[in-house]
Amino acid sequence: MGKTSMTDARTAALFQLDGRPHFLAALPLALQHVVAMIVGCVTPAIIVAGAANIAQPDRIILIQASLLAAAFGTFLQLYPIGKKTGFHLGAGLPVIMGVSFAYVPTMQILAGQYGLAAILGAQVIGGICAVIFGLFIRKIRRFFPPLVAGTVVFTIGLSLYPIAINYMAGGMGQPTYGQWQNWVVALFTLGVVIFFNHFSKGILRLASILMGIVAGYALSLVLGMVDFSNVAGAGYFQLPGVLHFGMEFDPPACIALALLFVINSVQAIGDFSATTSGAMGRQPTADELHGAIVGLGATNILGAFFGFLPTASFSQNVGIVTTTKVINKATLALAGILILFAGLMPKFSALLTTIPYAVLGGATVSVFASIAMTGIKLALSDGASARDTAIIGLAVAMGMGLSAAPQTLYLFPDWVTTIFGKAPVVVASIIAISLNLIIPKRGK
C-alpha cells in the first residue's frame, strides 16, 4: 500500500467507530469538542460555588472536579465496562459528557439552603435512581415521551433566565451589582456570541460562546474588572480528594435531585438517539441505552465522593458528531484526555474563576435561551394538539408560578417549600408526567 493510500485510510478512520486515525488528523477535531463544551461544563460549578458562598480555594477545586467528571464520564461511555455481560456500564457510543445545566436551578437553591454536602449526598441517591431507570429502560420509557421530556427541558431553560440576568448585572450580592460597567461588558459579550453564531462558519461558529467570553474578558481587563490575585497562589497539579466537601443526605434535596436524574436520563436517551441516527444511520440498541443510563448513574454515584457535580451527555457535542459524521472513539477520547489534563491543573481552574460574572451572564443567556427553545421543539415534535399545549402550559405555569411565589406554601413544612416552591423543574416534571397519563389521547 502506497503512502497516499495509507494516509487516506487513516483519514477514513475518523468516520469509523473503532478506527485508528492519524494523531494530527484527530487533534483539531478533538479540540473542537473541547472548545464546544468547556465553558458549559465549568459554568455550573462557578454558579453553584457562588450560591454556596464557599472559599476561593474550594471554588478552584469544584471547577477542577467538573472537568474531571466530564473526562471520566466520557471515557466510560466510549469504552464500556462489562460490555459482554447483562449489566454493563457505558454505551460504547461517541458522546462527550459534562456537568449539566439541567441541575443548576435546583442546585443553586440547595447550595444556599443546605450546602454542597447535601447536593453530593442527593447526587448519590439520584445516581441510584438513574441506574434503576437504566435497568428497566424498556418498561418505563413510555412514561417519558417527547412531550414530557420537552416540557421539562423548556422549564429548565426558563428557570435559568434569572441566573443569567443577575450575572449580567454583576452577580447577586456582589459590591458592583447593577453598575453600568457590568451591563456594557455583558451586552458586548452577548453581541460577540450572536455575531459568531450567526455570521461565521466551522469551528468559529461552534466556538461562539468561547469567542464571546474571550472578547468580554478582554474588555473587562481594559475596564479593570479582573482580579488575578488568586491565580498566583494556585498550584500546577492536584489530584481530587475524597469527600473534600463532605456528604449529607437531606430528604428534600434527595427527592428534588432524584426526580431530575430520572428526567435527565430521558434527555440522555434523546442525545444518544440523535448521535446514532444522525451520524450512524440507526437507532441505539436497547443494550446501548441500558449501558448509557446505568453508566451515567454509576458515574454520578462514584463522582459524588470526589466532588463531581451531576454529569450528563452534552447536546452541543452531539451536534458536532452529527454534523461532521466523525464517530471515531479515539478522537473523542483524545478530547477527554485534554479535558482531564485541564482538570488536573489548579492554575487553569483558578484562571477560570477570574472571569467576571458579567461575562458569564452575557455568554450563557443565549445558551439558556437555546435550552428553552430546544425543549419546546421537543415537546411539540409530535404536533401541537389542544391536549399537548394544555399539558405544557399547566406544567410550566405551576412550576414557574410556585417558584416565583414560594411564600404561598408558608403553612406547609419547610421541605415542601424546598421541593415544590423553589424547584420549578420538579413541579413541572410531576405535573407533566401525571397529566400525560390522565388526559386521554384523541385521534388526529
Secondary structure, 3 states (H helix, E strand, C coil): CCHHHHHHHHHHHHHCCCCCCCHHHHHHHHHHHHHHHHHHHHHHHHHHHHHHCCCHHHHHHHHHHHHHHHHHHHHHHHCCECCCCCCCECCCCCCCEEECHHHHHHHHHHHHHCCHHHHHHHHHHHHHHHHHHHHCHHHHHHHCCHHHHHHHHHHHHHHHHHHHHHHHCCCCCCCCCCCHHHHHHHHHHHHHHHHHHHHCCHHHHHCHHHHHHHHHHHHHHHCCCCCCHHHHCCCCCCCCCCCCCCCCCCHHHHHHHHHHHHHHHHHHHHHHHHHHHHHCCCCCCHHHHHHHHHHHHHHHHHHHCCCCCCEEECHHHHHHHHHHCCCCHHHHHHHHHHHHHHHCCHHHHHHHCCCCHHHHHHHHHHHHHHHHHHHHHHHCCCCCCHHHHHHHHHHHHHHHHHHHCHHHHCCCCHHHHHHHHCCHHHHHHHHHHHHHHHCCCCCC
